Amino acid sequence: MAEVIPRWNMPPVDFIEADSEKVESDLITEYEKVSGRTLAAGDPVRLFLLSIAAEVIQLRQGINFAAQQNLLTYAKGEYLDALGQSIAVTRLPASKAITTIQFTLSQALGNAYSIPKGFQVSAGSITFETDHELIIPVGERTGNVTASCTESGTIGNGFVVGQIATIVSPQPYLESAANTVTSIGGADIEDDAAYAERIRLRPDSFSVAGPEKSYIYYAESYSASIIDVAIASPDPGEVYVYPLLSGGQLPNESFLEGLFAHLSDETIRPLTDHVVTQAPTAVNYKIQVDYWVNQSDSVRIASIQAAVEEAVESYRLWQQSKIGRDISQDELIARVIDAGASRIDRTTLSPTAFQALSADQVAQCTEVKVNFKGYKDE
């Protein structure tokens, strides 16, 4: 979805008049006033003035754009990077997906067994490598170690338990390897919207008292895969940090440990704070939409069906992309109707009703069913 500019519902700012009709009118009116003659539609002088007006309009638009790029509500790309650099906020690079790999030996050995850092295990064309050396103690057959995808970005996300299981370079006594958790945390380079929000939060991080927005800023600065953060402090000195990842994924233990280490840095965490990183509590729900389309729209049924499917998927992502967002039946209905459906069966509709969520909960869809029921007369 394209970002709305200016950001945060701020009012538009124009530094110079760039309305084409007004510029053209002003030029022609001023010439007629000075020369004392009226310019007809095909007058060569009028055409010449219109060509000058086109250049003036282009110049004014350029001035407006250049001036707006000095505002956080407008800045994009390299201009946004420059604004971030001015207060020591850099755009987050692409990050790699992480998981935990369990290695199993063919038998217990009389000496410790070493699996070196960088040892590779693949899932088809995607490869993960261990983050550090793993030592399997004497007499034991298994050991766990974190591993990162060799490629940055979202490509390494979503490999479920057991999918990453092909040992790239076999070695003696090593029987098998497999991931024990779904791979998560891979993200593309931080986009303008997320980067601008972190720049906006940066002044809050200057406080040494550990305010809520400071923890949000530092948590979001850990990884570009974090799309939302909730902070709670149930007791003095206790700070609970709940991150949510791209696509509404819940973080696993490996990711939470890394975030905890990041937030525990002496330059971030106030000395008296006890920081706890936890995954938001999942509130499961299902989506079911049975819908009809007007008979008059039958000629474009294929495009309507595709639009409805897309609307349901956009709702699913919207619903689970923010911690504490209430589960809203009305939002689903509105999106499906806007996509072209004429009626929805409310007796089978799921979610069945509005459900309020607490500040540390996040909706998680477990099943999606979308059924086209036929045509109806208006």
C-alpha positions as CSV (number, residue, x, y, z in Angstrom):
1,M,0.0,0.0,0.0
2,A,1.4,3.4,-1.0
3,E,2.3,5.7,1.8
4,V,0.1,8.7,2.4
5,I,2.1,12.0,2.1
6,P,2.2,14.2,4.2
7,R,2.5,11.7,7.0
8,W,0.6,11.4,10.2
9,N,-2.5,13.3,8.8
10,M,-0.5,16.6,8.9
11,P,-1.9,19.4,6.7
12,P,-0.3,19.9,3.3
13,V,2.5,22.5,3.1
14,D,3.3,24.5,0.0
15,F,6.2,27.0,0.0
16,I,5.3,28.6,-3.3
17,E,2.2,28.9,-5.5
18,A,2.4,26.2,-8.2
19,D,-1.1,26.0,-9.5
20,S,-0.8,25.9,-13.3
21,E,-4.0,27.7,-14.1
22,K,-3.2,30.6,-11.8
23,V,0.3,31.0,-13.1
24,E,-0.9,31.1,-16.7
25,S,-3.7,33.5,-15.8
26,D,-1.4,35.8,-13.9
27,L,1.1,36.0,-16.8
28,I,-1.5,36.7,-19.4
29,T,-3.4,39.2,-17.3
30,E,-0.2,41.1,-16.4
31,Y,0.9,41.3,-20.1
32,E,-2.5,42.5,-21.2
33,K,-2.4,45.1,-18.4
34,V,1.1,46.4,-19.4
35,S,0.6,46.2,-23.2
36,G,-3.0,47.5,-23.3
37,R,-4.1,44.8,-25.7
38,T,-6.2,41.6,-25.3
39,L,-4.7,38.3,-26.4
40,A,-6.9,36.0,-28.4
41,A,-6.8,32.3,-27.9
42,G,-4.5,31.8,-31.0
43,D,-2.4,34.9,-30.6
44,P,1.3,34.1,-31.0
45,V,2.1,36.2,-28.0
46,R,-0.4,34.3,-25.9
47,L,1.2,31.0,-27.0
48,F,4.6,32.3,-26.2
49,L,3.5,33.3,-22.7
50,L,2.0,29.9,-22.1
51,S,5.3,28.3,-23.0
52,I,7.0,30.6,-20.4
53,A,4.3,29.6,-17.9
54,A,5.1,26.0,-18.4
55,E,8.7,26.6,-17.4
56,V,7.7,28.7,-14.4
57,I,5.3,26.0,-13.2
58,Q,8.0,23.4,-13.5
59,L,10.5,25.6,-11.6
60,R,8.0,26.3,-8.8
61,Q,7.1,22.6,-8.5
62,G,10.8,21.9,-8.2
63,I,11.2,24.6,-5.5
64,N,8.2,23.2,-3.6
65,F,9.5,19.6,-3.7
66,A,13.0,20.7,-2.6
67,A,11.6,22.7,0.3
68,Q,9.2,19.9,1.3
69,Q,12.0,17.4,1.5
70,N,13.3,19.3,4.5
71,L,10.2,18.3,6.4
72,L,9.8,14.8,8.0
73,T,6.2,14.7,6.9
74,Y,7.3,14.8,3.2
75,A,10.9,13.5,3.0
76,K,11.6,10.4,1.0
77,G,14.6,8.3,0.0
78,E,17.9,9.9,0.2
79,Y,16.3,13.1,1.5
80,L,14.9,11.2,4.4
81,D,18.3,9.5,5.0
82,A,19.8,13.0,5.3
83,L,17.2,14.1,7.9
84,G,17.8,10.9,9.9
85,Q,21.6,11.4,9.8
86,S,21.1,14.9,11.3
87,I,19.9,13.3,14.6
88,A,22.0,10.1,14.3
89,V,19.2,7.7,13.0
90,T,20.3,5.5,10.2
91,R,18.0,3.4,8.0
92,L,18.0,-0.3,9.1
93,P,19.6,-2.6,6.6
94,A,18.0,-5.8,5.4
95,S,18.1,-8.5,8.1
96,K,18.4,-12.3,7.9
97,A,15.9,-14.8,9.0
98,I,16.9,-16.8,12.1
99,T,15.9,-20.2,13.5
100,T,17.2,-22.9,15.8
101,I,18.8,-26.1,14.4
102,Q,19.0,-29.3,16.4
103,F,21.9,-31.6,15.4
104,T,21.7,-35.3,16.2
105,L,24.6,-37.8,16.3
106,S,24.4,-41.4,15.2
107,Q,25.6,-42.5,18.6
108,A,26.9,-41.0,21.9
109,L,30.6,-40.5,21.7
110,G,33.4,-40.7,24.3
111,N,34.6,-37.2,23.5
112,A,32.9,-33.8,22.9
113,Y,31.7,-33.3,19.3
114,S,32.2,-29.9,17.6
115,I,30.0,-28.4,14.8
116,P,31.8,-25.3,13.6
117,K,30.3,-21.8,13.3
118,G,29.0,-21.3,9.7
119,F,28.0,-25.0,9.3
120,Q,25.3,-25.1,6.6
121,V,21.9,-26.8,6.6
122,S,19.5,-26.1,3.7
123,A,15.8,-26.2,2.7
124,G,16.1,-26.6,-1.0
125,S,17.6,-23.5,-2.5
126,I,17.6,-21.6,0.8
127,T,20.5,-22.2,3.2
128,F,21.0,-21.4,6.9
129,E,24.4,-21.4,8.7
130,T,25.1,-21.8,12.4
131,D,25.8,-18.5,14.2
132,H,28.5,-20.0,16.5
133,E,30.2,-23.2,17.3
134,L,28.1,-26.0,18.9
135,I,29.7,-28.4,21.3
136,I,27.7,-31.6,22.0
137,P,29.0,-32.9,25.3
138,V,30.4,-36.4,26.0
139,G,27.7,-39.1,26.1
140,E,25.0,-36.9,24.5
141,R,23.5,-37.2,21.0
142,T,21.8,-33.9,20.4
143,G,22.6,-30.2,20.6
144,N,20.8,-27.0,19.6
145,V,22.3,-23.8,18.0
146,T,20.8,-20.7,16.4
147,A,21.3,-20.3,12.6
148,S,20.8,-17.4,10.2
149,C,19.8,-17.5,6.5
150,T,22.7,-16.8,4.2
151,E,20.5,-14.3,2.2
152,S,19.1,-11.1,3.7
153,G,15.4,-10.3,3.4
154,T,12.1,-12.1,3.8
155,I,13.1,-15.0,1.6
156,G,14.3,-17.0,4.7
157,N,11.0,-16.5,6.6
158,G,8.3,-19.1,7.2
159,F,10.2,-22.5,7.1
160,V,8.3,-24.6,9.6
161,V,9.7,-27.1,12.0
162,G,11.7,-29.8,10.1
163,Q,11.8,-28.1,6.7
164,I,15.5,-27.0,7.1
165,A,17.0,-30.5,7.2
166,T,19.6,-31.0,4.5
167,I,23.2,-31.1,5.7
168,V,25.3,-29.4,3.0
169,S,28.6,-30.9,4.0
170,P,28.2,-34.2,5.9
171,Q,30.7,-35.1,8.5
172,P,31.4,-38.3,10.5
173,Y,28.8,-39.3,13.2
174,L,26.5,-36.5,12.2
175,E,23.2,-38.3,11.6
176,S,20.7,-35.4,11.0
177,A,19.9,-31.8,11.4
178,A,16.5,-30.0,11.5
179,N,15.1,-26.7,12.6
180,T,13.0,-26.8,15.8
181,V,11.2,-23.5,15.3
182,T,9.8,-21.6,12.3
183,S,12.3,-19.3,10.8
184,I,11.4,-15.6,11.3
185,G,13.0,-12.2,11.5
186,G,14.1,-11.7,7.8
187,A,13.3,-8.3,6.5
188,D,14.1,-6.1,3.5
189,I,15.8,-2.7,4.0
190,E,13.7,-0.4,6.2
191,D,11.1,1.5,4.1
192,D,10.4,5.2,4.3
193,A,7.3,4.9,6.5
194,A,9.0,2.9,9.2
195,Y,12.2,4.9,9.0
196,A,10.3,8.2,9.3
197,E,8.5,6.9,12.4
198,R,11.7,6.0,14.1
199,I,13.2,9.5,13.3
200,R,10.0,11.0,14.8
201,L,10.5,8.9,18.0
202,R,14.3,9.7,18.3
203,P,14.0,12.7,20.6
204,D,12.2,10.5,23.1
205,S,15.3,8.3,23.3
206,F,17.3,11.2,24.7
207,S,15.7,10.7,28.1
208,V,17.7,8.7,30.6
209,A,14.5,7.8,32.6
210,G,13.4,5.1,30.2
211,P,10.0,6.5,28.9
212,E,7.7,4.3,26.9
213,K,8.5,5.9,23.5
214,S,12.2,5.5,24.2
215,Y,11.8,1.8,24.6
216,I,9.7,1.7,21.4
217,Y,12.4,3.6,19.5
218,Y,15.2,1.3,20.6
219,A,13.1,-1.9,20.1
220,E,12.2,-0.9,16.5
221,S,15.9,0.0,15.9
222,Y,16.8,-3.7,16.6
223,S,15.4,-5.1,13.3
224,A,13.5,-3.9,10.3
225,S,11.3,-6.9,10.7
226,I,9.6,-5.4,13.8
227,I,6.4,-3.6,12.7
228,D,5.0,-2.8,16.1
229,V,6.0,-2.7,19.8
230,A,3.9,-2.5,22.9
231,I,5.4,-1.5,26.3
232,A,4.0,-2.3,29.7
233,S,5.2,-1.6,33.3
234,P,3.0,-3.4,35.8
235,D,5.4,-2.7,38.6
236,P,8.0,0.1,39.2
237,G,11.2,-0.8,37.4
238,E,9.6,-3.6,35.5
239,V,9.5,-3.0,31.7
240,Y,7.8,-5.6,29.4
241,V,8.5,-5.2,25.7
242,Y,6.2,-7.0,23.3
243,P,7.5,-6.9,19.6
244,L,5.4,-7.9,16.6
245,L,7.1,-9.0,13.3
246,S,6.3,-8.5,9.6
247,G,3.0,-10.0,8.5
248,G,1.9,-10.2,12.1
249,Q,4.2,-13.0,13.1
250,L,5.0,-13.6,16.7
251,P,8.7,-13.6,17.6
252,N,10.4,-16.8,18.8
253,E,12.8,-17.3,21.7
254,S,15.9,-16.7,19.6
255,F,14.6,-13.4,18.4
256,L,13.5,-12.3,21.9
257,E,16.9,-13.2,23.3
258,G,18.6,-11.0,20.7
259,L,16.2,-8.1,21.4
260,F,16.8,-8.5,25.1
261,A,20.5,-8.3,24.6
262,H,20.1,-5.2,22.4
263,L,17.8,-3.4,25.0
264,S,20.1,-4.4,27.9
265,D,23.0,-2.4,26.5
266,E,24.2,0.1,29.1
267,T,23.7,3.0,26.6
268,I,19.9,2.1,26.3
269,R,18.6,0.5,29.6
270,P,18.4,2.7,32.7
271,L,20.3,1.1,35.5
272,T,17.2,0.5,37.7
273,D,15.0,-1.0,34.9
274,H,14.4,-4.8,34.7
275,V,13.6,-5.5,31.0
276,V,11.6,-8.5,29.9
277,T,11.0,-9.3,26.2
278,Q,8.0,-11.4,25.5
279,A,5.8,-12.3,22.5
280,P,2.4,-10.7,22.5
281,T,-0.4,-13.0,23.6
282,A,-2.1,-14.6,20.5
283,V,-5.9,-14.3,20.3
284,N,-6.9,-16.8,17.7
285,Y,-9.9,-16.3,15.4
286,K,-11.2,-17.6,12.0
287,I,-12.4,-15.8,8.9
288,Q,-15.4,-17.1,6.9
289,V,-17.1,-15.0,4.3
290,D,-20.0,-16.3,2.2
291,Y,-21.1,-13.7,-0.3
292,W,-23.3,-12.9,-3.3
293,V,-22.8,-10.7,-6.3
294,N,-25.4,-8.6,-8.2
295,Q,-26.7,-10.3,-11.4
296,S,-25.8,-7.1,-13.3
297,D,-22.1,-7.6,-12.3
298,S,-21.9,-11.1,-13.7
299,V,-19.8,-10.0,-16.7
300,R,-17.0,-9.1,-14.3
301,I,-17.4,-11.9,-11.8
302,A,-13.8,-13.1,-12.2
303,S,-12.4,-9.6,-11.2
304,I,-14.8,-9.3,-8.3
305,Q,-13.9,-12.7,-6.9
306,A,-10.2,-11.8,-7.1
307,A,-10.9,-8.5,-5.4
308,V,-12.9,-10.1,-2.6
309,E,-10.1,-12.6,-2.0
310,E,-7.6,-9.7,-1.9
311,A,-9.9,-7.7,0.4
312,V,-10.1,-10.7,2.9
313,E,-6.3,-11.1,2.8
314,S,-5.7,-7.4,3.3
315,Y,-8.1,-7.5,6.3
316,R,-6.2,-10.5,7.8
317,L,-2.9,-8.6,7.5
318,W,-4.5,-5.4,8.9
319,Q,-6.0,-7.2,11.8
320,Q,-2.8,-8.8,13.0
321,S,-0.4,-6.1,12.1
322,K,-0.8,-4.1,15.4
323,I,-0.7,-5.2,19.0
324,G,-4.0,-4.5,20.8
325,R,-6.0,-3.9,17.7
326,D,-9.6,-5.1,18.4
327,I,-11.0,-7.9,16.2
328,S,-13.5,-6.0,14.1
329,Q,-16.3,-7.7,12.1
330,D,-17.3,-4.3,10.6
331,E,-13.9,-3.8,9.0
332,L,-14.1,-7.1,7.2
333,I,-17.6,-6.4,6.0
334,A,-16.7,-3.0,4.7
335,R,-13.7,-4.3,2.8
336,V,-15.6,-7.1,1.1
337,I,-18.5,-4.9,0.1
338,D,-16.0,-2.3,-1.3
339,A,-14.5,-5.2,-3.4
340,G,-17.8,-5.7,-5.2
341,A,-19.8,-8.2,-3.1
342,S,-23.5,-7.2,-2.9
343,R,-24.5,-9.2,0.2
344,I,-22.7,-11.2,2.9
345,D,-24.3,-14.0,4.9
346,R,-24.1,-12.7,8.5
347,T,-25.2,-16.0,10.0
348,T,-22.0,-17.7,8.9
349,L,-19.7,-14.7,9.0
350,S,-16.6,-15.1,11.1
351,P,-15.4,-13.3,13.2
352,T,-18.9,-13.5,14.6
353,A,-18.7,-10.2,16.7
354,F,-16.5,-7.4,17.9
355,Q,-13.8,-8.6,20.3
356,A,-11.8,-6.2,22.4
357,L,-8.1,-7.0,22.9
358,S,-5.8,-5.8,25.7
359,A,-2.6,-3.9,25.1
360,D,-0.4,-7.0,25.0
361,Q,-2.7,-9.2,22.8
362,V,-2.6,-9.5,19.0
363,A,-5.1,-11.2,16.7
364,Q,-3.9,-14.3,14.9
365,C,-6.0,-15.9,12.1
366,T,-6.0,-19.7,12.1
367,E,-8.2,-20.3,9.1
368,V,-9.7,-18.5,6.0
369,K,-12.7,-19.6,4.0
370,V,-14.2,-17.4,1.3
371,N,-17.2,-18.8,-0.6
372,F,-19.0,-17.3,-3.6
373,K,-22.6,-18.2,-3.2
374,G,-24.0,-17.0,-6.5
375,Y,-25.9,-14.1,-8.0
376,K,-28.8,-12.0,-6.6
377,D,-31.1,-9.4,-8.1
378,E,-30.7,-5.9,-6.8
